[in-house]
Amino acid sequence: MTRSLTSTFLLAVGVVASLAPPVAAAPGYDTIFLSGNPAPGTGVNFSYFFFPVINDAGQIAFRGGLTGAGVDDTNDLGMWITDTVSGEIELVARTGDPAPGTGVNFSLFSPERVLNAAGQIAFGQPLSSSTLSSNRAIWTTDAVSGTLELVASIGDPAPGTAPGVNYRHFRFPVFNEAGQIAFNGRLTGAGVDNTNEDGIWITDAVLGTLELVAREGEPAPGTEPGVYFGSLYFPMLNGAGQIAFGGVDNTNKVGIWITDAVSGEIELVARTGDPAPGTDPGVYFASLSQPSGLNGAGQIVFAGIVRGAGVDSPNSGGIWVTDAVSGTPELVVRNGDPAPGTGQNFRGVSSPVLNGAGQIAFYGKVNNTSGDFVIDEGMWVTDAVSGTPELIARSGDPAPGTAPGVYFGNLYGAPVLNGAGQTAFRALVISDEDRVGKDGIWATDRDGLLTPIILQDQLFDVSDDPLNPDLRTVRGISFSQNTFNILTTGNEDGRPSPFNDLGQLVFTAHFTDGSYGLFVSNVVAIPEPSSGLLVAAACGLSLLWRYTGDIAESSPLLLSRRRRRVNFGACN
């Protein structure tokens, strides 16, 4: 339950009076669970939490550890989801429990967990076996009953292949709003060798049966005769059932492909050796990353390295996105271009993500002329109208919500990007007095104002009771960004996200007293137009910050929130 405005005011006064580290303003945070709380469906307690994800309905799925009577290393992990109606937490699966459709039990729970807007979960999971790496399966929850259903298991016949060819390994599944699952699998059996063992499968939108999309050793569409797929990279999946994937062909050229939204046919998007759009004649792709973003319109974003006339190290890299109509790649940004907001040029751009509006967020480095290593990293997002990159954050800049003299140090990879163009990311902050990095999460609000979500060493109120605050000092933060390189997402590519399109962000925190907590931040959440209650609450908070303006001015954390809250147009 979100906490009261009265509690916020008291905590704000406490920050200024004590000169303590910033205290999390109470409204805007929901405590989902704390370690030591009973874990639903188990009869024992939570010990810790990690890898939470959230959908646009505000549902949360997470992995948790267990402690208590009868708990050992065979049953000490579980997976939970919040109910879409009641909000109650429900157990999905626990290690040691029977794994439906397999005849064996669940073993380790990995981070391969995706939650769609309908509240369905898809995940890949090891099973109890002496060789866990070769005994895996993929499940999903039924859209109506919520019960677990087996999608595929090691040893099952692989659809679209010859009799006697079975699955021997799976990689991270992706999951769309229609309940379709796509995944990369590896094969074993008669006639299978290292030239045809990889494949990509998808479940049919109506029947739910598995269909082969592409297999290593098959002809690679869009290439010359005699060229076939080599290794296949992790697929992405949008709401229309389109799959984007990368691969290496038998000529050692890297390619990117997408399935047509209507026919399902595979179409080539880009291949090494092709002319690089947006560059001079004679400049071509020398290498390509796997696709790093896909949206509902079928657009793909990817990074690449170019070679050719006039190309040298300072301008050899770039980011491209496909046009929503023609499907042809267009240059977004290239090394050597001016880096907006810095006065320098890009010397490296990477890790782009793409949202439904066609906006792209990416990580970059700039030419550093100061000699100070801390100011060469940055994150940018393209404007929704002009498409030009705008600076979100840069190492060396003051970190919002911190004391004077504290600035961003290292930035972690690419930001997560939601459908509203908001970004969220983790970063280390350092100061002139203390060069030891402190961890934090920041996100932009709907006006682009960068706002702290939680900071290491700050006091954080974990209580939902406004009359009985429970302040704990943050020791560590977990935010599902860049985990296994599958959680950096624009929210339309079938991958899990910790930051939904409403601006809600889910994270875990570890405190100095040894406790853990699972939380949802609504600090930069966007009120839905029909939600009068949420708008009214925002207006009330706006008035509170106006009233406490003098107090807020002395606390950067509270100041940033005061400015943000006043910007709600519905309050005018």
Phi, psi and omega per residue, in radians:
M1 nan 2.317 -3.136
T2 -1.224 2.493 -2.982
R3 -1.490 2.934 -2.956
S4 -1.416 2.809 3.097
L5 -1.198 -0.551 3.103
T6 -1.055 -0.770 3.113
S7 -1.056 -0.692 3.104
T8 -1.013 -0.818 -3.093
F9 -1.077 -0.778 -3.139
L10 -1.106 -0.712 3.125
L11 -1.181 -0.660 3.127
A12 -1.083 -0.763 3.101
V13 -1.086 -0.690 -3.136
G14 -1.086 -0.633 3.134
V15 -1.068 -0.841 -3.069
V16 -1.217 -0.696 -3.071
A17 -1.167 -0.664 -3.043
S18 -1.646 -0.262 -3.044
L19 0.978 0.534 3.119
A20 -1.339 3.002 3.021
P21 -0.990 2.773 -3.087
P22 -0.956 2.385 3.086
V23 -1.735 2.369 3.114
A24 -1.108 2.109 3.072
A25 -1.034 2.279 -2.957
A26 -1.071 -0.883 3.092
P27 -1.096 2.493 3.127
G28 1.854 -0.074 3.137
Y29 -2.321 2.366 3.021
D30 -2.059 2.244 3.017
T31 -1.467 2.060 -3.139
I32 -1.497 -0.903 3.075
F33 -2.682 2.678 3.011
L34 -2.090 2.630 3.023
S35 -1.037 2.488 -3.043
G36 1.670 -0.315 3.041
N37 -1.262 2.611 3.049
P38 -1.065 2.364 3.121
A39 -1.598 1.951 -3.059
P40 -0.910 2.401 3.069
G41 1.441 0.100 -3.047
T42 -2.172 -0.522 -3.053
G43 1.415 0.063 3.081
V44 -2.223 -2.974 -3.015
N45 -1.961 2.775 3.002
F46 -1.266 2.524 3.032
S47 -1.972 -0.541 3.094
Y48 -2.889 3.027 -3.106
F49 -2.440 2.631 3.013
F50 -2.837 2.831 3.123
F51 0.935 0.878 3.067
P52 -1.342 2.590 3.057
V53 -2.304 2.814 -3.050
I54 -2.455 2.544 3.076
N55 -1.908 -3.130 -3.060
D56 -1.288 -0.177 3.028
A57 -1.540 0.012 -3.121
G58 1.429 0.115 3.075
Q59 -1.291 2.583 -3.106
I60 -2.144 2.378 2.963
A61 -2.103 2.423 -3.084
F62 -2.663 2.833 3.046
R63 -1.818 2.424 -3.132
G64 -2.427 2.677 3.046
G65 -1.679 2.709 -3.058
L66 -2.138 2.668 3.062
T67 -2.548 2.600 3.128
G68 2.455 -3.066 -3.094
A69 -1.059 2.273 3.087
G70 1.464 -0.012 -3.123
V71 -1.544 2.233 3.031
D72 -2.421 -2.948 -3.030
D73 -1.317 0.033 3.067
T74 -1.707 -0.191 -3.070
N75 -2.531 0.458 -3.007
D76 -1.690 0.204 3.119
L77 -2.280 2.642 3.098
G78 -2.647 2.965 3.095
M79 -2.263 2.345 -3.084
W80 -2.278 2.811 3.055
I81 -2.484 2.592 3.046
T82 -1.470 2.422 3.138
D83 -1.209 2.437 -3.054
T84 -1.188 -0.412 -3.110
V85 -1.768 -0.975 -3.030
S86 -1.448 -0.416 -3.057
G87 1.423 -0.054 3.125
E88 -1.187 2.639 3.131
I89 -1.521 2.282 -3.104
E90 -2.144 2.421 3.098
L91 -1.290 2.278 3.072
V92 -1.648 -0.830 -3.116
A93 -2.821 2.678 3.103
R94 -2.371 2.483 3.069
T95 -1.054 2.466 -3.084
G96 1.632 -0.327 3.099
D97 -1.410 2.689 3.077
P98 -1.041 2.357 3.122
A99 -1.624 1.959 -3.037
P100 -0.891 2.350 3.043
G101 1.439 0.090 -3.036
T102 -2.128 -0.504 -3.067
G103 1.437 0.042 3.065
V104 -2.227 -3.075 -3.051
N105 -1.849 2.785 3.022
F106 -1.181 2.511 3.052
S107 -2.012 -2.301 -3.098
L108 -1.046 2.470 3.024
F109 -1.723 2.043 -3.120
S110 -1.584 3.024 -3.121
P111 -1.331 0.060 -3.049
E112 -1.337 1.322 -3.006
R113 -2.403 2.190 -3.114
V114 -2.195 2.433 -3.106
L115 -2.133 2.163 3.109
N116 -1.718 3.088 -3.038
A117 -1.200 -0.328 3.109
A118 -1.464 -0.017 3.130
G119 1.487 0.221 3.070
Q120 -1.518 2.547 3.090
I121 -1.985 2.439 2.955
A122 -2.169 2.413 -3.136
F123 -2.703 2.655 3.005
G124 -1.798 2.472 -2.938
Q125 -2.607 2.348 2.971
P126 -1.197 2.647 3.081
L127 -1.972 2.818 3.140
S128 -1.099 2.108 -3.080
S129 -2.945 2.778 3.072
S130 -1.273 -0.307 3.101
T131 -2.251 1.466 -3.033
L132 -1.059 -0.593 -3.078
S133 -1.135 -0.367 -3.127
S134 -1.929 0.267 -3.126
N135 -2.360 1.352 -3.047
R136 -2.203 2.880 3.107
A137 -2.702 2.952 3.119
I138 -2.195 2.325 3.114
W139 -2.179 2.850 2.928
T140 -2.466 2.790 3.055
T141 -1.649 2.495 3.112
D142 -1.158 2.439 -3.060
A143 -1.142 -0.441 -3.089
V144 -1.747 -0.968 -3.033
S145 -1.480 -0.426 -3.083
G146 1.406 -0.011 -3.142
T147 -1.282 2.661 -3.122
L148 -1.336 2.396 3.097
E149 -2.239 2.338 -3.141
L150 -1.307 2.285 3.085
V151 -1.667 -0.852 -3.139
A152 -2.799 2.608 -3.134
S153 -2.390 2.650 3.057
I154 -0.978 2.309 -3.112
G155 1.707 -0.266 3.089
D156 -1.228 2.616 2.996
P157 -1.060 2.418 -3.104
A158 -1.620 1.945 -3.117
P159 -0.963 2.490 3.112
G160 1.498 0.055 3.124
T161 -2.050 3.071 -3.107
A162 -1.260 2.707 3.053
P163 -0.956 2.430 3.139
G164 1.577 -0.022 3.079
V165 -1.725 2.172 -3.036
N166 -2.201 2.874 3.032
Y167 -1.283 2.453 3.012
R168 -2.194 -0.110 3.115
H169 -2.898 2.629 3.042
F170 -2.225 2.667 2.976
R171 -2.030 3.111 -2.986
F172 -0.857 2.170 3.074
P173 -1.405 2.708 2.993
V174 -2.104 2.774 -2.852
F175 -2.593 2.273 3.140
N176 -1.890 -3.128 -3.047
E177 -1.226 -0.355 3.102
A178 -1.451 -0.017 -3.133
G179 1.497 0.172 3.074
Q180 -1.365 2.497 3.110
I181 -2.086 2.376 3.013
A182 -2.192 2.577 -3.121
F183 -2.746 2.813 3.045
N184 -1.725 2.285 3.141
G185 -2.277 2.829 3.111
R186 -2.121 2.547 -2.950
L187 -1.944 2.840 3.005
T188 -2.584 2.708 3.108
G189 2.328 -2.989 -3.071
A190 -1.059 2.225 3.084
G191 1.414 0.024 -3.123
V192 -1.623 2.259 3.025
D193 -2.476 -2.913 -3.044
N194 -1.337 0.083 3.072
T195 -1.766 -0.118 -3.090
N196 -2.598 0.463 -3.025
E197 -1.600 -0.227 -3.129
D198 -1.669 2.581 3.053
G199 -2.734 2.896 3.058
I200 -2.209 2.316 -3.134
W201 -2.186 2.746 3.067
I202 -2.457 2.591 3.057
T203 -1.471 2.464 3.100
D204 -1.139 2.427 -3.048
A205 -1.158 -0.431 -3.102
V206 -1.769 -0.932 -3.024
L207 -1.489 -0.441 -3.101
G208 1.403 0.008 3.132
T209 -1.355 2.687 -3.097
L210 -1.429 2.451 3.100
E211 -2.275 2.425 3.100
L212 -1.312 2.280 3.112
V213 -1.692 -0.881 -3.109
A214 -2.683 2.610 3.119
R215 -2.423 2.460 3.036
E216 -0.964 2.355 -3.133
G217 1.694 -0.224 3.089
E218 -1.502 2.730 3.086
P219 -0.976 2.380 -3.116
A220 -1.613 1.923 -3.090
P221 -0.974 2.500 3.109
G222 1.491 0.031 3.135
T223 -1.992 3.013 -3.105
E224 -1.284 2.794 3.131
P225 -0.981 2.467 3.129
G226 1.582 -0.041 3.097
V227 -1.733 2.307 -3.106
Y228 -2.361 2.896 3.137
F229 -1.129 2.392 2.930
G230 -1.751 -2.289 3.104
S231 -1.103 2.516 3.139
L232 -1.993 2.341 -3.104
Y233 -1.537 3.078 3.132
F234 -0.993 2.265 3.110
P235 -1.424 2.803 2.936
M236 -2.123 2.720 -3.000
L237 -2.466 2.212 3.100
N238 -1.785 3.129 -3.061
G239 -1.158 -0.363 3.110
A240 -1.488 0.010 -3.129
G241 1.476 0.148 3.087
Q242 -1.334 2.467 3.118
I243 -2.015 2.267 3.021
A244 -1.972 2.421 -3.127
F245 -2.727 2.812 3.083
G246 -2.002 2.820 3.124
G247 -2.861 2.916 3.057
V248 -1.994 2.263 -3.123
D249 -1.609 -3.141 -3.064
N250 -1.257 -0.102 3.042
T251 -1.697 0.130 -3.117
N252 1.178 0.393 3.013
K253 -1.672 2.464 3.140
V254 -1.592 2.440 3.103
G255 -2.357 2.845 3.054
I256 -2.214 2.304 -3.099
W257 -2.251 2.791 3.046
I258 -2.511 2.583 3.077
T259 -1.525 2.497 3.126
D260 -1.198 2.468 -3.052
A261 -1.181 -0.442 -3.094
V262 -1.753 -0.967 -3.036
S263 -1.468 -0.416 -3.060
G264 1.404 -0.023 3.129
E265 -1.156 2.583 -3.136
I266 -1.498 2.309 -3.109
E267 -2.176 2.399 3.109
L268 -1.322 2.334 3.107
V269 -1.758 -0.835 -3.118
A270 -2.771 2.685 -3.123
R271 -2.600 2.507 3.077
T272 -1.029 2.419 -3.045
G273 1.728 -0.346 3.089
D274 -1.283 2.663 3.003
P275 -1.018 2.436 -3.117
A276 -1.589 1.916 -3.106
P277 -0.966 2.498 3.108
G278 1.479 0.068 3.126
T279 -2.042 3.069 -3.122
D280 -1.232 2.738 3.048
P281 -0.955 2.431 3.141
G282 1.584 -0.074 3.094
V283 -1.664 2.317 -3.021
Y284 -2.380 2.849 3.066
F285 -1.249 2.141 3.058
A286 -1.657 -0.521 3.049
S287 -2.697 2.709 -3.135
L288 -2.321 2.493 2.978
S289 -1.367 2.895 2.954
Q290 -1.172 2.735 3.100
P291 -0.961 2.353 -3.100
S292 -1.986 0.058 3.082
G293 -2.872 2.511 3.091
L294 -2.530 2.397 3.086
N295 -2.100 3.135 -3.063
G296 -1.138 -0.370 3.107
A297 -1.464 -0.024 -3.134
G298 1.490 0.187 3.076
Q299 -1.318 2.523 3.102
I300 -2.151 2.438 3.020
V301 -2.037 2.498 -3.135
F302 -2.718 2.782 3.077
A303 -1.846 2.698 3.139
G304 -2.682 2.869 3.041
I305 -2.006 2.372 -3.116
V306 -1.997 2.770 3.047
R307 -2.423 2.891 3.092
G308 2.272 -2.918 -3.070
A309 -1.033 2.246 3.071
G310 1.370 0.073 -3.114
V311 -1.683 2.267 2.999
D312 -2.390 -3.051 -3.048
S313 -0.983 -0.732 -3.100
P314 -1.150 -0.277 -3.110
N315 -2.303 0.496 -3.016
S316 -1.560 -0.231 -3.092
G317 -1.971 2.751 3.109
G318 -2.894 3.082 3.099
I319 -2.228 2.368 3.139
W320 -2.201 2.659 3.038
V321 -2.345 2.527 3.140
T322 -1.443 2.525 3.103
D323 -1.174 2.475 -3.066
A324 -1.185 -0.400 -3.110
V325 -1.737 -0.955 -3.045
S326 -1.467 -0.429 -3.108
G327 1.392 0.030 3.140
T328 -1.441 2.528 -3.138
P329 -1.222 2.514 3.074
E330 -2.261 2.457 -3.129
L331 -1.233 2.296 3.088
V332 -1.705 -0.891 -3.111
V333 -2.747 2.636 -3.102
R334 -2.397 2.562 3.027
N335 -0.925 2.431 -3.099
G336 1.686 -0.326 3.061
D337 -1.224 2.685 3.019
P338 -1.042 2.360 3.126
A339 -1.646 1.813 -3.058
P340 -0.901 2.409 3.081
G341 1.477 0.060 -3.060
T342 -2.157 -0.432 -3.008
G343 1.313 0.139 3.134
Q344 -2.111 3.133 3.070
N345 -1.893 2.674 3.053
F346 -1.169 2.410 2.985
R347 -2.093 0.022 3.072
G348 -3.022 2.254 3.073
V349 -2.276 2.450 -3.055
S350 -2.824 3.063 2.996
S351 0.928 0.862 3.133
P352 -1.315 2.571 2.994
V353 -2.229 2.757 -2.953
L354 -2.339 2.353 3.082
N355 -1.865 -3.102 -3.074
G356 -1.194 -0.377 3.111
A357 -1.497 0.011 -3.117
G358 1.479 0.106 3.092
Q359 -1.329 2.617 -3.089
I360 -2.222 2.239 3.005
A361 -1.911 2.511 -3.105
F362 -2.691 2.836 3.085
Y363 -1.728 2.497 3.117
G364 -2.601 2.847 3.003
K365 -2.139 2.596 -3.115
V366 -2.075 2.815 3.032
N367 -1.069 2.258 -3.077
N368 -1.867 1.908 -3.126
T369 -1.739 -0.030 -3.063
S370 -1.573 -0.323 -3.058
G371 1.468 -0.030 3.129
D372 -1.751 2.051 -3.019
F373 -1.126 -0.366 -2.969
V374 -1.371 -0.082 -3.056
I375 -1.957 0.417 -3.096
D376 -1.816 -0.038 3.140
E377 -1.809 2.633 3.073
G378 -2.788 2.911 3.019
M379 -2.249 2.426 -3.102
W380 -2.287 2.748 2.992
V381 -2.394 2.481 -3.119
T382 -1.403 2.542 3.095
D383 -1.177 2.463 -3.062
A384 -1.156 -0.418 -3.089
V385 -1.753 -0.965 -3.040
S386 -1.443 -0.436 -3.089
G387 1.388 0.030 3.141
T388 -1.416 2.492 -3.138
P389 -1.216 2.493 3.069
E390 -2.199 2.403 -3.089
L391 -1.219 2.283 3.026
I392 -1.647 -0.908 -3.088
A393 -2.714 2.646 3.128
R394 -2.449 2.393 3.067
S395 -1.048 2.388 -3.077
G396 1.712 -0.306 3.086
D397 -1.415 2.656 3.042
P398 -0.992 2.393 -3.134
A399 -1.578 2.022 -3.136
P400 -0.951 2.452 3.103
G401 1.487 0.152 3.118
T402 -2.089 3.014 -3.114
A403 -1.260 2.784 3.052
P404 -0.960 2.451 -3.141
G405 1.539 0.037 3.090
V406 -1.842 2.297 -3.041
Y407 -2.465 2.874 3.139
F408 -1.145 2.352 2.972
G409 -1.773 -1.996 3.137
N410 -1.312 2.435 3.053
L411 -1.849 2.348 -3.059
Y412 -1.483 1.787 2.979
G413 0.937 -2.478 -3.126
A414 -1.667 2.699 3.068
P415 -1.365 2.784 2.926
V416 -1.436 2.467 -3.058
L417 -2.200 2.250 3.104
N418 -1.780 3.122 -3.055
G419 -1.175 -0.317 3.118
A420 -1.564 0.045 -3.127
G421 1.464 0.131 3.077
Q422 -1.401 2.562 3.119
T423 -2.095 2.674 3.060
A424 -2.461 2.515 -3.105
F425 -2.797 2.827 3.001
R426 -1.751 2.635 3.093
A427 -2.729 2.755 2.974
L428 -1.664 2.487 3.013
V429 -2.004 2.568 3.109
I430 -2.346 2.902 3.120
S431 -2.342 2.901 3.104
D432 -1.122 -0.515 -3.118
E433 -1.492 -0.554 -3.070
D434 -2.301 1.863 -3.086
R435 -1.476 0.041 3.086
V436 -1.376 2.188 -3.082
G437 -1.208 2.437 3.042
K438 -1.993 2.393 -3.023
D439 -1.448 2.664 3.078
G440 -2.868 2.859 3.032
I441 -2.092 2.340 3.072
W442 -2.200 2.701 3.061
A443 -2.580 2.696 3.075
T444 -1.633 2.512 3.057
D445 -1.488 -2.988 -3.032
R446 -1.240 -0.262 3.076
D447 -1.687 0.061 3.132
G448 1.508 0.075 3.135
L449 -1.311 2.173 -3.117
L450 -1.332 2.200 -2.983
T451 -2.284 2.339 3.092
P452 -1.273 2.464 3.077
I453 -1.734 -0.854 3.104
I454 -2.755 2.540 -3.073
L455 -2.256 2.448 3.038
Q456 -1.075 2.439 3.128
D457 1.382 -0.082 3.087
Q458 -1.377 2.785 2.974
L459 -1.439 2.360 -3.092
F460 -2.293 2.283 -3.122
D461 -1.516 1.987 -3.117
V462 -1.650 0.023 -3.084
S463 -1.566 2.518 3.004
D464 -1.692 0.075 3.124
D465 -1.735 1.928 -3.075
P466 -1.096 -0.371 -3.117
L467 -1.574 -0.198 -3.115
N468 -2.357 1.278 3.133
P469 -1.107 2.594 3.114
D470 -2.220 1.645 -3.047
L471 -1.569 2.242 3.107
R472 -2.300 2.619 -3.108
T473 -1.580 2.219 -3.086
V474 -1.285 2.209 3.103
R475 -1.774 -0.705 -3.121
G476 -2.623 2.790 -3.065
I477 -2.312 2.437 3.042
S478 -2.154 2.212 -3.097
F479 -2.444 2.166 -2.990
S480 -1.278 1.185 3.097
Q481 -2.073 2.189 3.076
N482 1.153 0.319 3.078
T483 -1.260 2.075 -3.095
F484 0.990 0.335 3.114
N485 1.051 0.415 3.104
I486 -2.033 -0.124 -3.058
L487 -1.809 0.072 3.000
T488 -1.550 1.913 -2.880
T489 -2.502 2.805 3.012
G490 -1.875 0.183 3.015
N491 1.345 0.140 3.064
E492 -2.252 0.269 -3.050
D493 -1.919 0.193 3.093
G494 1.454 0.000 -3.127
R495 -1.670 2.750 -3.104
P496 -1.220 2.657 -3.103
S497 -2.407 2.456 3.020
P498 -1.628 0.080 -2.981
F499 -2.464 1.866 -3.031
N500 -1.535 3.094 -3.035
D501 -1.255 -0.204 3.047
L502 -1.524 -0.129 -3.128
G503 1.617 0.173 3.039
Q504 -1.395 2.417 -3.076
L505 -2.245 2.271 -3.142
V506 -1.878 2.426 -3.118
F507 -2.691 2.913 3.033
T508 -2.095 2.704 3.116
A509 -2.369 2.515 3.069
H510 -1.961 2.270 -3.038
F511 -1.862 2.825 -3.056
T512 -1.170 -0.311 3.091
D513 -1.479 0.094 3.118
G514 1.607 -0.091 -3.123
S515 -1.490 2.821 3.087
Y516 -2.173 2.720 3.070
G517 -2.521 2.666 3.065
L518 -2.031 2.205 -2.987
F519 -2.378 2.712 2.963
V520 -2.078 2.244 3.073
S521 -1.699 2.291 2.995
N522 -1.945 0.286 -3.035
V523 -1.033 -0.656 3.130
V524 -1.992 0.345 -3.117
A525 -1.162 2.586 -3.126
I526 -1.739 2.042 3.105
P527 -1.107 2.368 3.053
E528 -1.236 2.530 -3.096
P529 -0.967 -0.566 -3.086
S530 -1.496 -0.073 -3.055
S531 -1.632 1.496 -3.118
G532 -1.115 -0.616 -3.113
L533 -1.133 -0.749 -3.125
L534 -1.169 -0.689 3.099
V535 -1.129 -0.732 3.140
A536 -1.086 -0.714 3.104
A537 -1.092 -0.718 3.125
A538 -1.107 -0.701 3.129
C539 -1.135 -0.699 3.119
G540 -1.094 -0.708 3.107
L541 -1.149 -0.666 3.103
S542 -1.030 -0.788 3.139
L543 -1.130 -0.654 3.112
L544 -1.073 -0.767 -3.126
W545 -1.179 -0.599 3.080
R546 -1.102 -0.710 -3.117
Y547 -1.173 -0.629 -3.087
T548 -1.769 0.466 -3.060
G549 -0.983 -0.729 -3.115
D550 -1.118 -0.669 3.119
I551 -1.176 -0.803 -3.072
A552 -1.093 -0.553 -3.114
E553 -1.024 -0.481 -3.085
S554 -1.556 -0.013 3.093
S555 -2.219 1.941 -3.110
P556 -0.989 -0.656 -3.133
L557 -1.091 -0.848 -3.114
L558 -1.234 -0.572 3.117
L559 -1.087 -0.779 -3.109
S560 -1.094 -0.617 3.136
R561 -1.315 -0.593 3.116
R562 -1.093 -0.796 -3.141
R563 -1.081 -0.720 -3.111
R564 -1.120 -0.805 -3.040
R565 -1.172 -0.600 3.136
V566 -1.135 -0.388 -3.073
N567 -1.332 -0.095 3.128
F568 -1.121 2.007 -3.083
G569 -1.092 -0.541 -3.090
A570 -1.179 -0.228 -3.107
C571 -1.478 -0.219 -3.048
N572 -1.339 nan nan
